[in-house]
Amino acid sequence: MGKNDRDYSNGEIVVHWRPDAPCIHCEACHDDLPLVFDPKRRPWVNLSYETSERIIETVNKCPSGALSYSEVK
């Protein structure tokens, strides 16, 4: 895990942000779920605004692989 990596959880899933992937800042995540992924807010990821299923769909669209997820066990 890199020093700038972050993990965000809602108790069901954990979204992993790996900016060194590198994130290409295409904003696909923000365009799809602007309340969940807001680069102007800190922290910029807030999973409480959407269902885990919708978040997973959006994370799977990340073209750079900077976003990924895992299920909470």
N, C-alpha and C positions, 0 to 999 in steps of 0.2 A: 504494500500500500504506500502510495506516495504521500508526501507531506501536505499536499493540497487536496487530497481525496476526502470526500465526505459521504456519509451514509445518513439516510433519512428514513424513518420507520413510522408506520401507522399501526403497528401491532400485528398486521397480517403479512405485509411485505416490507422489504427494505430496498429502497432505491439507492444505488451506488452511483456517485458522480466521480468520474476519473478524468479531470481536465487535461491530464497529460496524455490522453488517448490518441490524439488531441481532439478536444472539442472544436468543431469548425464553426460554431456560432451561427448555424443556419436558422436557429430559432424554431425548428419544427416542433419541439416540445411546447414552447410558449404559444405558438400558433394553434396547436391542438387543445391544450389545457392551460389557458393563461392564468387561471387562479392557482393552479398547482405549481407551475413553473414560471416565475416572474423574476427575471434577471435584475430588476430594479429594487427588489426587496431583499432583506437579509433576515433570516436565511432565505435563499431564493427558491427553495423547494418546500412546499407545505402540502403534505399528502391528505390533510383533513378535508380538502375541498372536493374530492372526487372518490369514486369507488376504486378499489384495488384493481378490478378488471379493466376499467378505463385507463388507469395509470399504466398498467402492464401493456396495453395496446399501444399507448403513446411511446413508452420506453422502447418497445420493440421496433419503432420506426426511426430511432436515432441513427443517422447515417454514419456517424463517426465511431460509435461504440463507447462514447464517453459516459452514456447512461446505460445501466443494466439494473437488474433486480434479482432478488432472491426471496423465497418465502420464509417467513418466521416459523421456526419449528417449536 
